Amino acid sequence: MDSIGDDAANKTLYPLANSWFLGANIPGKPRIFMPYVGGVGAYRRICDEVVAKGYEGFGCGEVRSHAPAEATRLSATKPAFAD
């Protein structure tokens, strides 16, 4: 595993699990601990820094749906559970 949360994760049983939580359900995907465990205060500081730098590192552009056209059409007319 190789991420910001390695130190915290390695103190748990997560690294020993064959779990989707580490990406084990996707063949060839590196096993990493994805949740941020540095605390809310540190997370907020990181978010504030990202905003202050104009979202450096993020690609902001057109939002596209990856849903099939039929699913998009149906969801625009009524909920799937409606009669």
A tleap script that builds the chain and sets N, CA, C and O, in Angstrom:
source leaprc.protein.ff14SB
mol = sequence {
  NMET ASP SER ILE GLY ASP ASP ALA ALA ASN
  LYS THR LEU TYR PRO LEU ALA ASN SER TRP
  PHE LEU GLY ALA ASN ILE PRO GLY LYS PRO
  ARG ILE PHE MET PRO TYR VAL GLY GLY VAL
  GLY ALA TYR ARG ARG ILE CYS ASP GLU VAL
  VAL ALA LYS GLY TYR GLU GLY PHE GLY CYS
  GLY GLU VAL ARG SER HIE ALA PRO ALA GLU
  ALA THR ARG LEU SER ALA THR LYS PRO ALA
  PHE ALA CASP
}
set mol.1.N position { 0.844 -1.179 0.000 }
set mol.1.CA position { 0.000 0.000 0.000 }
set mol.1.C position { 0.887 1.239 0.000 }
set mol.1.O position { 1.978 1.240 0.570 }
set mol.2.N position { 0.396 2.299 -0.653 }
set mol.2.CA position { 1.205 3.507 -0.762 }
set mol.2.C position { 0.291 4.721 -0.864 }
set mol.2.O position { -0.073 5.125 -1.968 }
set mol.3.N position { -0.086 5.308 0.271 }
set mol.3.CA position { -0.950 6.483 0.274 }
set mol.3.C position { -0.752 7.265 1.556 }
set mol.3.O position { -0.009 6.844 2.444 }
set mol.4.N position { -1.426 8.418 1.651 }
set mol.4.CA position { -1.335 9.254 2.852 }
set mol.4.C position { -1.773 8.487 4.088 }
set mol.4.O position { -1.226 8.696 5.171 }
set mol.5.N position { -2.747 7.607 3.945 }
set mol.5.CA position { -3.293 6.898 5.086 }
set mol.5.C position { -2.567 5.635 5.479 }
set mol.5.O position { -3.043 4.906 6.350 }
set mol.6.N position { -1.418 5.343 4.863 }
set mol.6.CA position { -0.705 4.098 5.153 }
set mol.6.C position { -0.396 3.901 6.628 }
set mol.6.O position { -0.638 2.824 7.172 }
set mol.7.N position { 0.130 4.920 7.278 }
set mol.7.CA position { 0.497 4.778 8.691 }
set mol.7.C position { -0.706 4.391 9.529 }
set mol.7.O position { -0.624 3.479 10.352 }
set mol.8.N position { -1.816 5.071 9.330 }
set mol.8.CA position { -3.028 4.770 10.093 }
set mol.8.C position { -3.588 3.418 9.697 }
set mol.8.O position { -3.973 2.633 10.564 }
set mol.9.N position { -3.641 3.131 8.414 }
set mol.9.CA position { -4.203 1.867 7.941 }
set mol.9.C position { -3.400 0.680 8.427 }
set mol.9.O position { -3.962 -0.363 8.761 }
set mol.10.N position { -2.097 0.835 8.466 }
set mol.10.CA position { -1.237 -0.278 8.887 }
set mol.10.C position { -1.385 -0.621 10.364 }
set mol.10.O position { -0.878 -1.648 10.816 }
set mol.11.N position { -2.073 0.227 11.117 }
set mol.11.CA position { -2.349 -0.065 12.519 }
set mol.11.C position { -3.669 -0.823 12.676 }
set mol.11.O position { -4.098 -1.119 13.791 }
set mol.12.N position { -4.302 -1.131 11.548 }
set mol.12.CA position { -5.579 -1.841 11.557 }
set mol.12.C position { -5.435 -3.160 10.800 }
set mol.12.O position { -4.339 -3.540 10.387 }
set mol.13.N position { -6.552 -3.842 10.630 }
set mol.13.CA position { -6.552 -5.087 9.857 }
set mol.13.C position { -6.840 -4.858 8.374 }
set mol.13.O position { -6.807 -5.805 7.588 }
set mol.14.N position { -7.121 -3.621 7.986 }
set mol.14.CA position { -7.446 -3.340 6.585 }
set mol.14.C position { -6.421 -3.892 5.596 }
set mol.14.O position { -6.817 -4.526 4.618 }
set mol.15.N position { -5.120 -3.680 5.809 }
set mol.15.CA position { -4.154 -4.170 4.815 }
set mol.15.C position { -4.143 -5.690 4.657 }
set mol.15.O position { -3.676 -6.201 3.639 }
set mol.16.N position { -4.646 -6.405 5.639 }
set mol.16.CA position { -4.657 -7.865 5.573 }
set mol.16.C position { -5.901 -8.410 4.882 }
set mol.16.O position { -5.950 -9.587 4.524 }
set mol.17.N position { -6.897 -7.566 4.696 }
set mol.17.CA position { -8.163 -8.001 4.112 }
set mol.17.C position { -8.098 -8.020 2.593 }
set mol.17.O position { -7.445 -7.179 1.976 }
set mol.18.N position { -8.778 -8.982 2.004 }
set mol.18.CA position { -8.920 -9.041 0.553 }
set mol.18.C position { -10.230 -8.329 0.233 }
set mol.18.O position { -11.231 -8.973 -0.084 }
set mol.19.N position { -10.222 -7.005 0.316 }
set mol.19.CA position { -11.440 -6.212 0.334 }
set mol.19.C position { -11.524 -5.217 -0.808 }
set mol.19.O position { -10.509 -4.733 -1.309 }
set mol.20.N position { -12.763 -4.916 -1.212 }
set mol.20.CA position { -13.008 -3.866 -2.198 }
set mol.20.C position { -12.540 -2.524 -1.665 }
set mol.20.O position { -12.230 -1.616 -2.437 }
set mol.21.N position { -12.490 -2.397 -0.342 }
set mol.21.CA position { -12.076 -1.159 0.306 }
set mol.21.C position { -10.647 -0.781 -0.080 }
set mol.21.O position { -10.278 0.393 -0.043 }
set mol.22.N position { -9.860 -1.766 -0.445 }
set mol.22.CA position { -8.472 -1.538 -0.862 }
set mol.22.C position { -8.305 -1.688 -2.369 }
set mol.22.O position { -7.192 -1.575 -2.883 }
set mol.23.N position { -9.404 -1.941 -3.082 }
set mol.23.CA position { -9.325 -2.131 -4.518 }
set mol.23.C position { -9.098 -3.563 -4.936 }
set mol.23.O position { -8.776 -3.814 -6.098 }
set mol.24.N position { -9.256 -4.523 -4.021 }
set mol.24.CA position { -8.995 -5.930 -4.325 }
set mol.24.C position { -10.002 -6.510 -5.314 }
set mol.24.O position { -9.746 -7.560 -5.904 }
set mol.25.N position { -11.135 -5.850 -5.503 }
set mol.25.CA position { -12.154 -6.348 -6.417 }
set mol.25.C position { -11.875 -5.994 -7.874 }
set mol.25.O position { -12.633 -6.396 -8.757 }
set mol.26.N position { -10.808 -5.253 -8.142 }
set mol.26.CA position { -10.467 -4.853 -9.509 }
set mol.26.C position { -9.092 -5.425 -9.855 }
set mol.26.O position { -8.071 -4.940 -9.369 }
set mol.27.N position { -9.075 -6.471 -10.709 }
set mol.27.CA position { -7.801 -7.101 -11.059 }
set mol.27.C position { -6.795 -6.083 -11.600 }
set mol.27.O position { -7.122 -5.275 -12.470 }
set mol.28.N position { -5.583 -6.130 -11.083 }
set mol.28.CA position { -4.510 -5.258 -11.540 }
set mol.28.C position { -4.461 -3.897 -10.857 }
set mol.28.O position { -3.488 -3.161 -11.021 }
set mol.29.N position { -5.499 -3.551 -10.092 }
set mol.29.CA position { -5.515 -2.253 -9.410 }
set mol.29.C position { -4.589 -2.314 -8.196 }
set mol.29.O position { -4.638 -3.278 -7.432 }
set mol.30.N position { -3.750 -1.303 -8.010 }
set mol.30.CA position { -2.892 -1.286 -6.822 }
set mol.30.C position { -3.739 -1.241 -5.553 }
set mol.30.O position { -4.755 -0.548 -5.505 }
set mol.31.N position { -3.325 -1.973 -4.537 }
set mol.31.CA position { -4.044 -1.990 -3.264 }
set mol.31.C position { -3.592 -0.791 -2.442 }
set mol.31.O position { -2.462 -0.746 -1.957 }
set mol.32.N position { -4.500 0.189 -2.290 }
set mol.32.CA position { -4.202 1.376 -1.488 }
set mol.32.C position { -5.362 1.667 -0.555 }
set mol.32.O position { -6.502 1.303 -0.844 }
set mol.33.N position { -5.081 2.309 0.543 }
set mol.33.CA position { -6.090 2.712 1.507 }
set mol.33.C position { -6.594 4.076 1.078 }
set mol.33.O position { -5.867 5.064 1.182 }
set mol.34.N position { -7.828 4.148 0.596 }
set mol.34.CA position { -8.355 5.368 -0.004 }
set mol.34.C position { -8.887 6.421 0.967 }
set mol.34.O position { -8.717 7.609 0.693 }
set mol.35.N position { -9.521 6.055 2.086 }
set mol.35.CA position { -10.089 7.098 2.945 }
set mol.35.C position { -9.025 8.030 3.505 }
set mol.35.O position { -7.897 7.614 3.773 }
set mol.36.N position { -9.395 9.291 3.680 }
set mol.36.CA position { -8.491 10.243 4.321 }
set mol.36.C position { -8.680 10.126 5.824 }
set mol.36.O position { -9.793 10.286 6.323 }
set mol.37.N position { -7.618 9.852 6.542 }
set mol.37.CA position { -7.720 9.632 7.989 }
set mol.37.C position { -6.882 10.630 8.783 }
set mol.37.O position { -6.513 10.364 9.927 }
set mol.38.N position { -6.585 11.767 8.181 }
set mol.38.CA position { -5.762 12.771 8.848 }
set mol.38.C position { -6.525 13.703 9.761 }
set mol.38.O position { -5.933 14.596 10.367 }
set mol.39.N position { -7.836 13.513 9.872 }
set mol.39.CA position { -8.648 14.365 10.737 }
set mol.39.C position { -9.340 15.473 9.973 }
set mol.39.O position { -8.880 15.905 8.916 }
set mol.40.N position { -10.456 15.926 10.525 }
set mol.40.CA position { -11.276 16.939 9.866 }
set mol.40.C position { -10.539 18.273 9.742 }
set mol.40.O position { -10.632 18.935 8.708 }
set mol.41.N position { -9.813 18.670 10.777 }
set mol.41.CA position { -9.093 19.948 10.727 }
set mol.41.C position { -8.067 19.987 9.608 }
set mol.41.O position { -7.988 20.960 8.858 }
set mol.42.N position { -7.282 18.922 9.501 }
set mol.42.CA position { -6.268 18.859 8.441 }
set mol.42.C position { -6.923 18.797 7.065 }
set mol.42.O position { -6.443 19.417 6.116 }
set mol.43.N position { -8.014 18.053 6.960 }
set mol.43.CA position { -8.728 17.958 5.683 }
set mol.43.C position { -9.246 19.327 5.254 }
set mol.43.O position { -9.144 19.700 4.085 }
set mol.44.N position { -9.796 20.065 6.200 }
set mol.44.CA position { -10.308 21.408 5.904 }
set mol.44.C position { -9.185 22.331 5.446 }
set mol.44.O position { -9.369 23.105 4.507 }
set mol.45.N position { -8.027 22.260 6.093 }
set mol.45.CA position { -6.881 23.089 5.675 }
set mol.45.C position { -6.459 22.747 4.247 }
set mol.45.O position { -6.173 23.634 3.443 }
set mol.46.N position { -6.425 21.453 3.943 }
set mol.46.CA position { -6.053 21.034 2.588 }
set mol.46.C position { -7.062 21.571 1.580 }
set mol.46.O position { -6.678 22.089 0.531 }
set mol.47.N position { -8.360 21.451 1.896 }
set mol.47.CA position { -9.399 21.961 0.995 }
set mol.47.C position { -9.265 23.462 0.793 }
set mol.47.O position { -9.383 23.953 -0.329 }
set mol.48.N position { -9.017 24.193 1.875 }
set mol.48.CA position { -8.849 25.642 1.778 }
set mol.48.C position { -7.650 26.004 0.903 }
set mol.48.O position { -7.716 26.965 0.136 }
set mol.49.N position { -6.558 25.249 1.007 }
set mol.49.CA position { -5.377 25.497 0.170 }
set mol.49.C position { -5.690 25.251 -1.302 }
set mol.49.O position { -5.260 26.010 -2.170 }
set mol.50.N position { -6.442 24.188 -1.578 }
set mol.50.CA position { -6.820 23.877 -2.963 }
set mol.50.C position { -7.644 25.018 -3.545 }
set mol.50.O position { -7.407 25.437 -4.678 }
set mol.51.N position { -8.615 25.527 -2.779 }
set mol.51.CA position { -9.451 26.634 -3.238 }
set mol.51.C position { -8.594 27.884 -3.463 }
set mol.51.O position { -8.739 28.565 -4.478 }
set mol.52.N position { -7.703 28.181 -2.514 }
set mol.52.CA position { -6.858 29.377 -2.612 }
set mol.52.C position { -5.971 29.343 -3.858 }
set mol.52.O position { -5.608 30.391 -4.393 }
set mol.53.N position { -5.623 28.145 -4.317 }
set mol.53.CA position { -4.771 28.002 -5.507 }
set mol.53.C position { -5.600 27.817 -6.780 }
set mol.53.O position { -5.084 27.375 -7.806 }
set mol.54.N position { -6.890 28.158 -6.703 }
set mol.54.CA position { -7.742 28.069 -7.895 }
set mol.54.C position { -7.993 26.640 -8.351 }
set mol.54.O position { -8.100 26.376 -9.549 }
set mol.55.N position { -8.085 25.728 -7.408 }
set mol.55.CA position { -8.325 24.307 -7.693 }
set mol.55.C position { -7.215 23.703 -8.551 }
set mol.55.O position { -7.476 22.887 -9.434 }
set mol.56.N position { -5.989 24.108 -8.284 }
set mol.56.CA position { -4.821 23.578 -8.983 }
set mol.56.C position { -4.837 22.047 -8.937 }
set mol.56.O position { -5.029 21.448 -7.879 }
set mol.57.N position { -4.635 21.437 -10.081 }
set mol.57.CA position { -4.609 19.988 -10.172 }
set mol.57.C position { -5.950 19.366 -10.534 }
set mol.57.O position { -6.034 18.170 -10.813 }
set mol.58.N position { -6.998 20.185 -10.527 }
set mol.58.CA position { -8.313 19.685 -10.911 }
set mol.58.C position { -8.635 20.141 -12.320 }
set mol.58.O position { -8.289 21.255 -12.714 }
set mol.59.N position { -9.290 19.289 -13.070 }
set mol.59.CA position { -9.764 19.653 -14.400 }
set mol.59.C position { -11.217 20.046 -14.310 }
set mol.59.O position { -12.076 19.194 -14.080 }
set mol.60.N position { -11.511 21.319 -14.487 }
set mol.60.CA position { -12.889 21.793 -14.425 }
set mol.60.C position { -13.360 22.075 -15.839 }
set mol.60.O position { -12.789 22.905 -16.547 }
set mol.61.N position { -14.388 21.387 -16.230 }
set mol.61.CA position { -14.901 21.593 -17.579 }
set mol.61.C position { -16.314 21.059 -17.681 }
set mol.61.O position { -17.038 20.981 -16.688 }
set mol.62.N position { -16.695 20.696 -18.883 }
set mol.62.CA position { -18.036 20.204 -19.152 }
set mol.62.C position { -18.299 18.903 -18.405 }
set mol.62.O position { -17.457 18.005 -18.382 }
set mol.63.N position { -19.474 18.813 -17.799 }
set mol.63.CA position { -19.878 17.592 -17.120 }
set mol.63.C position { -20.646 16.743 -18.111 }
set mol.63.O position { -21.607 17.204 -18.726 }
set mol.64.N position { -20.215 15.496 -18.262 }
set mol.64.CA position { -20.879 14.597 -19.202 }
set mol.64.C position { -21.423 13.393 -18.453 }
set mol.64.O position { -20.802 12.900 -17.511 }
set mol.65.N position { -22.572 12.932 -18.874 }
set mol.65.CA position { -23.171 11.745 -18.283 }
set mol.65.C position { -22.611 10.517 -18.975 }
set mol.65.O position { -22.434 10.501 -20.193 }
set mol.66.N position { -22.335 9.490 -18.189 }
set mol.66.CA position { -21.884 8.219 -18.760 }
set mol.66.C position { -23.034 7.218 -18.801 }
set mol.66.O position { -22.842 6.051 -19.141 }
set mol.67.N position { -24.242 7.693 -18.449 }
set mol.67.CA position { -25.412 6.825 -18.465 }
set mol.67.C position { -25.886 6.625 -19.895 }
set mol.67.O position { -25.761 7.525 -20.725 }
set mol.68.N position { -26.433 5.442 -20.187 }
set mol.68.CA position { -26.994 5.230 -21.534 }
set mol.68.C position { -28.111 6.234 -21.814 }
set mol.68.O position { -28.801 6.667 -20.891 }
set mol.69.N position { -28.289 6.600 -23.064 }
set mol.69.CA position { -29.295 7.594 -23.440 }
set mol.69.C position { -30.675 7.198 -22.943 }
set mol.69.O position { -31.432 8.057 -22.492 }
set mol.70.N position { -31.020 5.922 -23.015 }
set mol.70.CA position { -32.337 5.457 -22.561 }
set mol.70.C position { -32.525 5.728 -21.076 }
set mol.70.O position { -33.600 6.167 -20.668 }
set mol.71.N position { -31.512 5.478 -20.262 }
set mol.71.CA position { -31.615 5.719 -18.821 }
set mol.71.C position { -31.767 7.201 -18.542 }
set mol.71.O position { -32.519 7.585 -17.646 }
set mol.72.N position { -31.072 8.038 -19.286 }
set mol.72.CA position { -31.168 9.482 -19.100 }
set mol.72.C position { -32.563 9.963 -19.464 }
set mol.72.O position { -33.142 10.779 -18.747 }
set mol.73.N position { -33.116 9.463 -20.582 }
set mol.73.CA position { -34.458 9.848 -21.010 }
set mol.73.C position { -35.491 9.441 -19.971 }
set mol.73.O position { -36.371 10.234 -19.636 }
set mol.74.N position { -35.401 8.209 -19.449 }
set mol.74.CA position { -36.368 7.731 -18.463 }
set mol.74.C position { -36.291 8.518 -17.173 }
set mol.74.O position { -37.322 8.859 -16.594 }
set mol.75.N position { -35.077 8.813 -16.708 }
set mol.75.CA position { -34.943 9.523 -15.444 }
set mol.75.C position { -35.441 10.970 -15.555 }
set mol.75.O position { -35.809 11.581 -14.551 }
set mol.76.N position { -35.451 11.505 -16.760 }
set mol.76.CA position { -35.928 12.877 -16.944 }
set mol.76.C position { -37.453 12.950 -16.943 }
set mol.76.O position { -38.020 14.017 -16.706 }
set mol.77.N position { -38.127 11.814 -17.208 }
set mol.77.CA position { -39.576 11.844 -17.300 }
set mol.77.C position { -40.255 11.449 -15.990 }
set mol.77.O position { -41.219 12.096 -15.581 }
set mol.78.N position { -39.777 10.409 -15.335 }
set mol.78.CA position { -40.375 9.981 -14.074 }
set mol.78.C position { -39.424 9.045 -13.346 }
set mol.78.O position { -38.566 8.428 -13.977 }
set mol.79.N position { -39.560 8.931 -12.038 }
set mol.79.CA position { -38.702 8.004 -11.297 }
set mol.79.C position { -38.928 6.574 -11.749 }
set mol.79.O position { -40.034 6.222 -12.158 }
set mol.80.N position { -37.909 5.755 -11.682 }
set mol.80.CA position { -37.977 4.368 -12.117 }
set mol.80.C position { -39.019 3.574 -11.344 }
set mol.80.O position { -39.558 2.597 -11.865 }
set mol.81.N position { -39.315 3.975 -10.105 }
set mol.81.CA position { -40.243 3.224 -9.275 }
set mol.81.C position { -41.692 3.667 -9.463 }
set mol.81.O position { -42.596 3.069 -8.878 }
set mol.82.N position { -41.930 4.706 -10.270 }
set mol.82.CA position { -43.297 5.202 -10.474 }
set mol.82.C position { -44.082 4.253 -11.368 }
set mol.82.O position { -43.517 3.572 -12.225 }
set mol.83.N position { -45.389 4.219 -11.154 }
set mol.83.CA position { -46.263 3.360 -11.985 }
set mol.83.C position { -46.510 3.973 -13.331 }
set mol.83.O position { -47.218 3.393 -14.154 }
savepdb mol mol.pdb
quit
